[in-house]
Amino acid sequence: MEAQQKKARYARVAEQLKELFGATREPVARMATAASLLQAKMEGFFWVGWYLLRDGELTVGPYQGSLACLVLEAHTGVCWAGIDRNESVVAPDVHAFPGHIACDSRSRSEIVVPLRDGTGTVVGVLDVDSESLAHFDDVDREGLEAVAALIYV
């Protein structure tokens, strides 16, 4: 999908989520809805979900896709890189990413976006995997950052 098409699709997803989120301010319900919509609307999204910081651990939250790792080893892999760096991380080839945690061996590339609460504190990450190498780019980063920003609004 070309960049302009993808930007337009993310804009439509964000608008749809804003409408849907009017029904509740509950973050877990919003995360579940966002994961479901992203899985349905974005090409090549093999796994879409949230990992939440709980007592120093990254624990799986709402997701769509194959069975997830329940708790991710601390400060290891792409999800923890997003937490530790306090920024989005794109891994074009997860098998080349230092410390990659393989919850599903079919995953080939990944993007992780920090999830911030109303005070700006990182409370987890939005994690998206693809079966294709180098599937994610800056358009995905910007689109997914916009989605994550809607959770605690």
C-alpha positions in Angstrom: 0.0 0.0 0.0 1.4 3.4 -1.0 2.2 5.9 1.8 -0.7 8.3 1.0 -3.3 5.4 1.0 -1.9 4.2 4.3 -2.0 7.7 5.9 -5.6 8.0 4.8 -6.5 4.6 6.2 -4.9 5.5 9.6 -6.9 8.8 9.6 -10.1 6.9 9.0 -9.2 4.4 11.8 -8.5 7.3 14.2 -11.8 9.0 13.3 -13.7 5.7 13.8 -12.0 5.1 17.1 -12.8 8.6 18.3 -16.5 7.9 17.6 -16.4 4.5 19.3 -14.5 5.8 22.3 -17.4 8.2 23.0 -19.2 5.3 24.7 -16.6 4.9 27.5 -13.4 6.4 29.0 -12.4 2.9 30.2 -8.8 2.3 28.9 -9.1 -1.5 28.6 -12.3 -1.3 26.6 -10.6 1.3 24.3 -7.5 -0.9 23.9 -9.6 -3.9 23.0 -11.6 -1.9 20.5 -8.4 -0.4 18.9 -6.7 -3.8 18.6 -9.8 -5.2 16.9 -10.2 -2.3 14.5 -6.4 -2.2 13.6 -6.4 -6.0 13.0 -9.4 -5.7 10.7 -8.5 -2.6 8.8 -4.7 -2.6 8.4 -3.0 -4.8 5.8 -0.3 -7.2 7.1 -1.1 -6.8 10.8 -0.6 -10.4 12.0 -0.8 -9.6 15.8 -2.0 -6.4 17.4 -2.1 -5.8 21.1 -1.1 -4.0 24.2 1.5 -4.9 26.9 0.9 -3.0 30.2 3.4 -2.2 32.9 2.2 -3.9 36.1 4.5 -4.0 39.1 7.6 -3.7 37.0 6.5 -6.3 34.5 5.1 -6.0 31.0 2.0 -8.1 31.0 -0.3 -8.8 28.0 -3.4 -6.7 27.8 -6.2 -6.8 25.1 -5.0 -8.2 21.8 -6.0 -9.8 18.5 -4.1 -12.6 16.9 -2.3 -15.8 17.9 -1.6 -16.7 21.6 0.6 -14.1 23.2 3.4 -14.3 25.8 1.7 -13.4 29.1 4.7 -11.6 30.7 7.8 -10.4 28.8 11.2 -10.8 30.3 12.3 -7.4 31.7 14.4 -5.1 29.5 14.5 -7.6 26.7 13.1 -7.5 23.2 11.3 -4.9 21.1 8.5 -4.1 23.6 10.9 -3.4 26.4 13.0 -1.3 24.0 10.0 0.9 23.5 9.7 1.3 27.3 13.4 1.7 28.0 14.0 4.2 25.2 10.7 6.0 25.8 10.0 6.1 22.1 8.5 4.1 19.3 10.7 1.3 17.9 10.6 -0.3 14.5 12.2 -3.7 14.0 12.4 -4.5 10.3 13.6 -8.1 11.1 12.7 -9.2 14.6 15.2 -12.1 14.3 18.0 -9.6 14.0 16.8 -7.5 17.0 19.0 -8.1 20.1 17.0 -10.1 22.7 13.9 -10.5 20.5 11.2 -12.5 22.3 9.5 -14.9 19.9 6.0 -15.4 21.1 5.1 -16.6 17.6 7.8 -17.7 15.2 5.7 -16.5 12.2 6.4 -12.9 13.2 9.0 -11.3 11.0 8.8 -7.5 11.7 7.4 -5.5 14.6 6.6 -2.0 15.7 6.1 -0.8 19.3 4.6 2.5 20.4 4.6 3.7 24.0 1.2 4.0 25.7 1.0 7.1 27.9 -1.6 7.9 30.5 -3.2 11.3 31.0 -0.1 12.6 32.8 2.3 11.5 30.0 3.7 8.6 32.0 4.5 5.5 29.9 2.2 2.7 31.2 2.6 0.2 28.4 3.0 -0.3 24.7 1.0 -0.9 21.6 2.7 -3.8 19.8 2.0 -4.8 16.2 3.7 -7.8 14.4 3.7 -8.7 10.7 4.6 -11.9 8.9 6.5 -9.8 6.3 10.0 -8.4 6.7 10.3 -4.6 6.9 6.5 -4.2 6.9 6.5 -1.0 9.1 7.6 2.5 8.4 7.3 6.1 9.6 3.7 6.2 8.3 2.9 3.3 10.6 4.7 4.9 13.5 2.8 8.2 13.1 -0.5 6.4 12.7 -0.1 4.0 15.6 1.2 6.9 17.9 -2.0 8.7 17.1 -4.1 5.6 18.0 -2.2 5.1 21.3 -2.7 8.8 22.1 -6.5 8.3 22.0 -6.6 5.6 24.8 -6.4 8.0 27.8 -8.1 11.1 26.2 
